[in-house]
Amino acid sequence: MDCFSTCDEGVVVPEEKRAAVTRGLREAFGVAKFEEIRVAAGAPGANPVFRVVVRGTPYLLRINMRAGDLDRHYSCMRAAAGAGLAPRVWYTNVDDRISITDFVESTPFPAADALIRIPATLRALHALPRFAGAPHHLNTTCMFLIHQGPARDGFLQRFQAANILPKSDCEELFARHAELVAAYRHRDSDMVSSHNDLFKPDNMLFDGRRLWLVDWEAAFLNDRYADLAVVANMLVTNDMEERTFLEAYFAAPPDAYQLARLFLMRQLAHMFYTMGWLWVGSAGKPVHWSESVPGYWEFQRRFWQKEVELKDNDTKIVYARVHWEEFSRNVGLARYQEALKTVAECSGAR
């Protein structure tokens, strides 16, 4: 077994990346090899991620195999690490597509604790100097559905033509989409340095004392409520928790406009994950709508505790369907129409 082998049988550092990894180790630590290596995360087709040990200390080695803007990725990651929001960055190389950071040993993150810690961390993230923007075709966040253009419009047309949702539901979805786009207007003051991939708990690691945000591939300048909404959709189960969540973010009790803007973004997120995961999970095949799915908050509880992962198409479809059912319930509330009115009336004055 050579220095690039791992104790996980059959898995090694890709041969074409071994010279790049060696360069990274030399520049970061003055060594040419590590003492241990094992797969930390990832799957076939994903970016290989390894836990490596150098001089008795574990680090995270990430090899970016997917296409992407690594200048933006690494710049955002370094800025977050410099602010103590992400693990320390020891090495990045855009040409080699390699990064080495501290390794975080995560522990269970109680939802009640997360309800306060995450928005406080997002407040610090969103206060960083503005990240670079990203093209509107980058569909990693629910704001993709707001930005008019060929990428969004093409996706909406393909989704509608695929007949994944029952006809009446699809008509409802597109009517609500038009309402949200009309009401939820751009505010430059809400454009902040954002993570944009916090819909899953894997990217928020709690070490028992501190929260660390990881995986900065999708980071760019975005509406602050996009990060807030996807986290709220995992953790915020009632009005009192929503106020607690926003007060931890704003460091002050939220006003009616802030509550309304978050509420609408949460519905936009439900819509985004409904469409995105139905599209991916169905893989061109019919969805069996007669099959039962768990309640939204039961699914999210298990998702937060990492008892459920979005690895197979059946689970992706269930994830999409629970979002759709929660979305359908929420847009039937009086609060939805009130939020549309509040945000539409106030956006121009703020």
LINNOR-V208236 format. One record per pair of residues at least 12 apart in sequence whose C-alpha atoms are under 10 Angstrom apart, sorted by the first residue. I is the first residue (numbers start at 1). J is the second residue. Records with the same first field share a line. If there is no record, write none. Layout:
I = J ; J
This chain:
2 = 33
3 = 18 ; 32 ; 33 ; 34 ; 35 ; 36 ; 37
4 = 18 ; 21 ; 22 ; 33 ; 34 ; 35 ; 36 ; 37 ; 38 ; 52
5 = 36 ; 37 ; 38
6 = 36 ; 37 ; 38 ; 39 ; 50 ; 51 ; 52
7 = 36 ; 37 ; 38 ; 39
8 = 37 ; 38 ; 39
9 = 38
11 = 38 ; 39 ; 48
12 = 37 ; 38 ; 39 ; 48 ; 50
13 = 37 ; 38 ; 39 ; 48 ; 49 ; 50 ; 63
14 = 48 ; 63
17 = 63 ; 65 ; 96 ; 97 ; 98
19 = 32 ; 96
20 = 63 ; 93 ; 95 ; 96 ; 97 ; 98
21 = 33 ; 61 ; 62 ; 63 ; 93 ; 96 ; 97 ; 98 ; 99 ; 100
22 = 34
23 = 91 ; 93 ; 96 ; 98
24 = 61 ; 90 ; 91 ; 92 ; 93 ; 96 ; 98 ; 99 ; 100
25 = 54 ; 61 ; 90 ; 91 ; 100
26 = 91
27 = 90 ; 91 ; 92
28 = 89 ; 90 ; 91 ; 92 ; 100 ; 101
29 = 54 ; 55 ; 90 ; 91
31 = 54 ; 55
32 = 54
33 = 52 ; 53 ; 54
34 = 52 ; 53 ; 54 ; 55 ; 56 ; 57 ; 58 ; 59
35 = 52 ; 53 ; 54 ; 55 ; 56 ; 57 ; 58
36 = 50 ; 51 ; 52 ; 53 ; 54 ; 55 ; 56 ; 57 ; 58
37 = 50 ; 51 ; 52 ; 53 ; 54 ; 58 ; 59 ; 60 ; 61
38 = 50 ; 51 ; 52 ; 53
39 = 51 ; 52 ; 60 ; 61
40 = 52 ; 60 ; 61 ; 62 ; 103
41 = 60 ; 62 ; 202
42 = 62
43 = 311
45 = 65 ; 66
46 = 63 ; 64 ; 65 ; 66
47 = 62 ; 63 ; 64 ; 65 ; 66
48 = 61 ; 62 ; 63 ; 64 ; 65
49 = 61 ; 62 ; 63 ; 64 ; 99 ; 100
50 = 62 ; 63 ; 100 ; 103
51 = 100 ; 101 ; 102 ; 103 ; 104
52 = 100 ; 102 ; 103
53 = 103
57 = 102 ; 103
58 = 101 ; 102 ; 103 ; 104 ; 105
59 = 87 ; 88 ; 89 ; 90 ; 100 ; 101 ; 102 ; 103 ; 104
60 = 87 ; 89 ; 90 ; 99 ; 100 ; 101 ; 102 ; 103 ; 104
61 = 90 ; 91 ; 92 ; 98 ; 99 ; 100 ; 101 ; 102 ; 103
62 = 92 ; 97 ; 98 ; 99 ; 100 ; 101 ; 215
63 = 96 ; 97 ; 98 ; 99 ; 100
64 = 94 ; 96 ; 97 ; 98 ; 99 ; 217
65 = 96 ; 97 ; 98
66 = 97
67 = 97
68 = 97 ; 217 ; 218
69 = 94 ; 134 ; 217 ; 218
70 = 92 ; 93 ; 94 ; 95 ; 97 ; 98 ; 216 ; 217 ; 218
71 = 92 ; 93 ; 94 ; 95 ; 97 ; 132
72 = 94 ; 131 ; 132 ; 133 ; 134 ; 216 ; 217 ; 218 ; 219 ; 220
73 = 94 ; 131 ; 132 ; 215 ; 216 ; 217 ; 218 ; 219 ; 220
74 = 89 ; 91 ; 92 ; 93 ; 94 ; 97 ; 98 ; 99 ; 216 ; 217 ; 219
75 = 92 ; 131 ; 132 ; 216 ; 219 ; 220
76 = 128 ; 129 ; 130 ; 131 ; 132 ; 193 ; 194 ; 195 ; 216 ; 217 ; 218 ; 219 ; 220 ; 221
77 = 89 ; 92 ; 101 ; 195 ; 213 ; 214 ; 215 ; 216 ; 217 ; 219
78 = 90 ; 91 ; 92 ; 101 ; 216
79 = 125 ; 128 ; 129 ; 130 ; 131 ; 193
80 = 124 ; 125 ; 128 ; 193 ; 195 ; 212 ; 213 ; 214 ; 216
81 = 101 ; 212 ; 213 ; 214
83 = 124 ; 125 ; 128
84 = 121 ; 124 ; 125 ; 210 ; 211 ; 212 ; 213
85 = 121 ; 122 ; 124 ; 125 ; 210 ; 211 ; 212 ; 213 ; 214
86 = 101 ; 102 ; 104 ; 125 ; 204 ; 205 ; 211 ; 212 ; 213 ; 214 ; 215 ; 216
87 = 100 ; 101 ; 102 ; 103 ; 104 ; 205 ; 211 ; 212 ; 213 ; 214
88 = 100 ; 101 ; 102 ; 103 ; 104
89 = 101 ; 102
90 = 102
101 = 214
104 = 205 ; 206 ; 207 ; 211 ; 212 ; 214
105 = 205 ; 206 ; 207 ; 208
106 = 202 ; 204 ; 205 ; 206 ; 207 ; 208 ; 209 ; 210 ; 211 ; 212
107 = 205 ; 206 ; 207 ; 208 ; 209
108 = 205 ; 206 ; 207 ; 208 ; 304 ; 305 ; 306
109 = 201 ; 204 ; 205 ; 206 ; 207 ; 208 ; 211 ; 304 ; 305
110 = 206 ; 304 ; 305
111 = 234 ; 235 ; 236 ; 301 ; 304 ; 305
112 = 235 ; 236 ; 241
114 = 204 ; 206 ; 211 ; 231 ; 235 ; 245
115 = 231 ; 232 ; 234 ; 235 ; 236 ; 241 ; 242 ; 244 ; 245 ; 246 ; 248
116 = 241 ; 244 ; 245 ; 246 ; 247 ; 248 ; 249
117 = 206 ; 210 ; 211 ; 245 ; 248 ; 249
118 = 204 ; 211 ; 212 ; 213 ; 228 ; 231 ; 232 ; 245 ; 248 ; 249
119 = 227 ; 228 ; 231 ; 232 ; 244 ; 245 ; 246 ; 247 ; 248 ; 249 ; 250 ; 251
120 = 245 ; 246 ; 247 ; 248 ; 249 ; 250 ; 251
121 = 210 ; 211 ; 212 ; 213 ; 248 ; 249
122 = 193 ; 194 ; 195 ; 213 ; 224 ; 227 ; 228 ; 248 ; 249 ; 250
123 = 192 ; 224 ; 228 ; 246 ; 248 ; 249 ; 250 ; 251
124 = 193 ; 249
125 = 192 ; 193 ; 194 ; 195 ; 213 ; 224
126 = 190 ; 191 ; 192 ; 193 ; 194 ; 195 ; 221 ; 222 ; 223 ; 224 ; 227 ; 249
127 = 192 ; 193 ; 194
128 = 192 ; 193 ; 194
129 = 192 ; 193 ; 221
130 = 191 ; 192 ; 193 ; 194 ; 220 ; 221 ; 222
131 = 191 ; 192 ; 193 ; 194 ; 195 ; 219 ; 220 ; 221 ; 222
132 = 192 ; 193 ; 194 ; 219 ; 220 ; 221 ; 222
133 = 191 ; 192 ; 193 ; 194 ; 219 ; 220 ; 221 ; 222
134 = 218 ; 219 ; 220 ; 221 ; 222
135 = 147 ; 151 ; 220
136 = 148 ; 149 ; 150 ; 151 ; 152
137 = 149 ; 150 ; 151 ; 152
138 = 151 ; 152 ; 218
139 = 151 ; 152 ; 155 ; 196 ; 218 ; 272 ; 276
140 = 196 ; 197 ; 199 ; 217 ; 218 ; 219 ; 272 ; 276
141 = 195 ; 196 ; 197 ; 198 ; 199 ; 218 ; 222 ; 223 ; 226 ; 227 ; 230 ; 268 ; 269 ; 272 ; 273
142 = 196 ; 223 ; 225 ; 226 ; 227 ; 229 ; 230 ; 265 ; 266 ; 267 ; 268 ; 269 ; 270 ; 271 ; 272 ; 273 ; 276
143 = 181 ; 196 ; 222 ; 223 ; 225 ; 226 ; 265 ; 268 ; 269 ; 272
144 = 268 ; 272
145 = 177 ; 178 ; 180 ; 181 ; 268 ; 269 ; 271 ; 272
146 = 177 ; 178 ; 180 ; 181 ; 182 ; 184 ; 185 ; 186 ; 268
147 = 181 ; 186
148 = 181
155 = 275 ; 276 ; 279
156 = 174 ; 275
158 = 279
159 = 275 ; 276 ; 278 ; 279
160 = 173 ; 174 ; 275
162 = 279 ; 284 ; 285 ; 286
163 = 284 ; 286 ; 287
164 = 275 ; 278 ; 279 ; 282 ; 284 ; 285 ; 286 ; 287 ; 288 ; 289
165 = 274 ; 275 ; 278 ; 279 ; 286 ; 287 ; 289 ; 321 ; 324
166 = 287 ; 289
169 = 324 ; 328
172 = 328
173 = 271 ; 274 ; 275 ; 324 ; 327 ; 328
174 = 271
176 = 267 ; 268 ; 271 ; 327 ; 328 ; 331
177 = 267 ; 268 ; 271 ; 272
179 = 337 ; 340
180 = 264 ; 265 ; 267 ; 268 ; 340 ; 343 ; 344
181 = 268
182 = 340 ; 344
183 = 261 ; 264 ; 339 ; 340 ; 341 ; 342 ; 343 ; 344 ; 345 ; 346 ; 347
184 = 261 ; 264 ; 265 ; 268 ; 339 ; 340 ; 343 ; 344 ; 347
185 = 261 ; 343 ; 344 ; 346 ; 347 ; 348
186 = 223 ; 347 ; 348
187 = 223 ; 347 ; 348 ; 350
188 = 222 ; 223 ; 350
189 = 223 ; 224 ; 350
190 = 221 ; 222 ; 223 ; 224 ; 225
191 = 220 ; 221 ; 222 ; 223 ; 224 ; 225
192 = 220 ; 221 ; 222 ; 223 ; 224 ; 225
193 = 219 ; 220 ; 221 ; 222 ; 223 ; 224 ; 227
194 = 216 ; 218 ; 219 ; 220 ; 221 ; 222 ; 223 ; 224 ; 225 ; 226 ; 227 ; 228
195 = 213 ; 214 ; 215 ; 216 ; 217 ; 218 ; 219 ; 220 ; 221 ; 222 ; 224 ; 226 ; 227
196 = 215 ; 216 ; 217 ; 218 ; 219 ; 220 ; 221 ; 222 ; 223 ; 224 ; 226 ; 227 ; 228 ; 230
197 = 213 ; 214 ; 215 ; 216 ; 217 ; 218 ; 219 ; 226 ; 227 ; 230 ; 231
198 = 213 ; 214 ; 215 ; 218 ; 226 ; 227 ; 228 ; 229 ; 230 ; 231 ; 234
199 = 226 ; 227 ; 228 ; 229 ; 230 ; 231 ; 232 ; 233 ; 234 ; 269 ; 273 ; 304
200 = 230 ; 231 ; 234 ; 300 ; 303 ; 304 ; 306 ; 309 ; 310
201 = 213 ; 231 ; 234 ; 303 ; 304 ; 305 ; 306
202 = 214 ; 215 ; 303 ; 304 ; 305 ; 306 ; 309
203 = 215 ; 216
223 = 265
224 = 262 ; 265
225 = 258 ; 261 ; 262 ; 263 ; 264 ; 265 ; 266
226 = 262 ; 265 ; 266 ; 268 ; 269
227 = 265 ; 266 ; 269
228 = 245 ; 246 ; 249 ; 262 ; 265 ; 266
229 = 261 ; 262 ; 263 ; 264 ; 265 ; 266 ; 267 ; 268 ; 269 ; 270
230 = 262 ; 265 ; 266 ; 267 ; 268 ; 269 ; 270 ; 273
231 = 245 ; 266
232 = 245 ; 246 ; 262 ; 263 ; 266
233 = 263 ; 265 ; 266 ; 267 ; 269 ; 270 ; 296 ; 297 ; 300 ; 323 ; 326
234 = 296 ; 297 ; 299 ; 300 ; 301 ; 303 ; 304
235 = 297 ; 300 ; 301 ; 304
236 = 297
237 = 297
239 = 259
242 = 254 ; 259 ; 262 ; 263
243 = 255 ; 258 ; 259
246 = 258 ; 259 ; 262
256 = 339 ; 342 ; 343
257 = 339 ; 341 ; 342 ; 343 ; 344 ; 345 ; 346 ; 347 ; 350
258 = 339 ; 342 ; 343
259 = 339 ; 342 ; 343
260 = 335 ; 336 ; 337 ; 338 ; 339 ; 340 ; 341 ; 342 ; 343
261 = 339 ; 340 ; 342 ; 343 ; 344 ; 347
262 = 339 ; 343
263 = 330 ; 335 ; 336 ; 339 ; 340
264 = 330 ; 331 ; 335 ; 336 ; 337 ; 339 ; 340 ; 343
266 = 327 ; 330
267 = 323 ; 324 ; 326 ; 327 ; 328 ; 330 ; 331 ; 336
268 = 327
269 = 323 ; 327
270 = 320 ; 321 ; 322 ; 323 ; 324 ; 325 ; 326 ; 327 ; 328 ; 330
271 = 320 ; 323 ; 324 ; 326 ; 327 ; 328
272 = 320 ; 323 ; 324
273 = 316 ; 319 ; 320 ; 321 ; 322 ; 323 ; 324
274 = 316 ; 317 ; 318 ; 319 ; 320 ; 321 ; 322 ; 323 ; 324 ; 325 ; 327
275 = 317 ; 320 ; 321 ; 323 ; 324
276 = 316 ; 317 ; 320
277 = 310 ; 313 ; 315 ; 316 ; 317 ; 318 ; 319 ; 320 ; 321 ; 323
278 = 313 ; 314 ; 316 ; 317 ; 318 ; 319 ; 320 ; 321 ; 324
279 = 316 ; 317 ; 320
280 = 313 ; 316 ; 317 ; 320
281 = 310 ; 311 ; 312 ; 313 ; 314 ; 315 ; 316 ; 317 ; 318 ; 319 ; 320
282 = 313 ; 314 ; 316 ; 317
283 = 313
287 = 314 ; 317 ; 318 ; 321
288 = 317
289 = 321
291 = 318
292 = 318 ; 321
293 = 317 ; 318 ; 319 ; 321 ; 322 ; 325
294 = 318 ; 319 ; 321 ; 322
295 = 321 ; 322 ; 323 ; 325 ; 326
296 = 318 ; 319 ; 321 ; 322 ; 323 ; 324 ; 325 ; 326 ; 327
297 = 322 ; 323 ; 326
298 = 322
299 = 318 ; 319 ; 322 ; 323
300 = 319 ; 322 ; 323
303 = 319
